[in-house]
Amino acid sequence: MKPRTVALILAVATAAYLVLATWRAWALVTSGDPTAMGLGVAVVVIPVIGAWLLYREIAFGMRTQALGRELADEGGLPVDDLPRTASGRVQKEAADERFTEYQHEVEHSPADWRAWYRLAIGYDDARDRKRARAAMRKAIRLHAG
């Protein structure tokens, strides 16, 4: 199954959960019982946070995909030619070596979103997801202007 399909299925499931949780929270809030009302208000917080997180992740994915398409159209996407382990992951040593190239590119062009996008790929290949996401957010901000 494609990652985009999985993301869509998870988004629909999360949205369904949010609707049901909000419906149950409303039933508690309107029950008239002070304890149930307090619980209902608490239950409302969960769908609100969930909706915000869902929106944020989908927006991040869409922006990332748009930048990737633009970079591909320009011929600037890195070639996926690194050696892989039996499980399909990029070999750490090769990823670290390629990462150094992307890091130097960002050091020489810190305002170039393309360099930051490639650095995010380098971080991801090197299995540092937290920094990969941060670098991708920086690329998105630079692209937006």
C-alpha positions in Angstrom: 0.0 0.0 0.0 1.3 3.5 -0.9 2.2 5.8 2.0 -0.3 8.4 0.6 -3.1 5.8 0.8 -2.1 4.9 4.4 -2.1 8.5 5.4 -5.5 9.0 3.8 -6.9 6.0 5.6 -5.4 7.2 8.9 -6.8 10.7 8.4 -10.3 9.4 7.7 -10.1 7.2 10.8 -8.9 10.0 12.9 -11.6 12.3 11.6 -14.2 9.7 12.4 -12.9 9.4 15.9 -12.9 13.2 16.3 -16.6 13.3 15.3 -17.6 10.5 17.6 -15.6 12.0 20.6 -17.1 15.4 20.0 -20.6 13.9 19.8 -20.1 12.1 23.1 -18.6 15.2 24.7 -21.6 17.2 23.7 -23.9 14.6 25.2 -22.0 14.9 28.5 -21.9 18.7 28.5 -25.7 19.0 27.9 -26.6 16.3 30.4 -27.0 18.8 33.3 -24.9 16.7 35.7 -22.0 18.9 36.9 -19.6 15.9 36.9 -20.6 14.8 33.5 -20.4 18.3 32.2 -16.8 18.6 33.5 -15.9 15.3 31.9 -17.6 16.5 28.7 -15.5 19.6 28.6 -12.3 17.5 29.2 -13.3 15.2 26.4 -13.8 18.1 24.0 -10.1 19.0 24.4 -9.0 15.7 22.9 -10.8 16.2 19.6 -9.6 19.8 19.3 -6.0 18.8 19.8 -6.4 15.8 17.5 -7.9 18.0 14.7 -5.1 20.5 15.1 -2.4 17.8 14.9 -4.1 16.1 12.0 -4.3 19.4 10.1 -0.6 20.1 10.9 0.6 16.8 9.7 -1.4 16.8 6.5 -0.3 20.4 5.7 3.3 19.4 6.3 3.0 16.4 4.0 1.4 18.4 1.3 4.0 21.2 1.4 6.8 18.7 1.5 5.3 16.9 -1.5 4.9 20.2 -3.4 8.6 21.1 -2.8 9.7 17.7 -3.9 7.8 18.0 -7.1 9.2 21.4 -7.8 12.7 20.3 -7.1 12.2 17.2 -9.3 10.9 19.4 -12.1 14.2 21.4 -11.8 16.3 18.3 -11.8 17.5 19.0 -8.3 16.4 15.9 -6.4 19.3 13.7 -5.2 19.7 10.4 -6.9 18.6 7.5 -4.7 21.7 5.4 -5.3 23.0 4.7 -1.8 23.6 1.1 -0.9 20.9 -0.5 1.2 20.8 -3.2 3.9 18.8 -6.4 3.5 15.8 -4.7 5.2 15.9 -1.9 2.6 17.3 0.9 4.8 20.1 3.0 3.5 23.5 1.9 4.9 24.4 4.3 7.7 28.0 4.8 6.6 27.0 5.8 3.1 24.2 8.0 4.4 26.6 9.8 6.7 29.0 10.4 3.8 26.3 11.8 1.6 24.9 13.9 4.5 28.3 15.7 4.7 27.8 16.9 1.1 24.3 18.2 1.9 25.6 19.9 5.1 28.3 21.7 3.2 25.7 22.8 0.6 23.6 24.4 3.3 26.6 26.1 4.9 27.4 27.7 1.5 23.8 28.6 0.7 21.9 28.9 4.0 19.0 30.8 2.3 18.4 28.2 -0.4 15.4 26.0 0.3 16.7 23.4 -2.2 19.8 22.9 -0.1 17.6 22.5 3.1 15.4 20.1 1.3 18.3 17.9 0.3 19.7 18.2 3.9 16.4 16.9 5.2 16.7 13.9 2.9 20.3 13.4 4.2 19.1 13.5 7.8 16.3 11.0 7.0 18.8 8.7 5.3 21.0 9.0 8.3 18.0 8.0 10.5 17.7 11.3 12.3 14.0 12.0 11.8 13.7 14.8 14.3 16.4 16.9 12.5 15.0 15.8 9.1 11.6 17.3 9.9 13.2 20.5 11.3 15.3 20.9 8.1 12.2 20.3 6.0 10.3 22.9 7.9 13.1 25.3 7.3 13.0 24.5 3.6 9.2 25.2 3.6 9.7 28.5 5.4 12.4 29.6 2.9 10.3 28.6 -0.1 7.3 30.5 1.3 9.5 33.6 1.4 
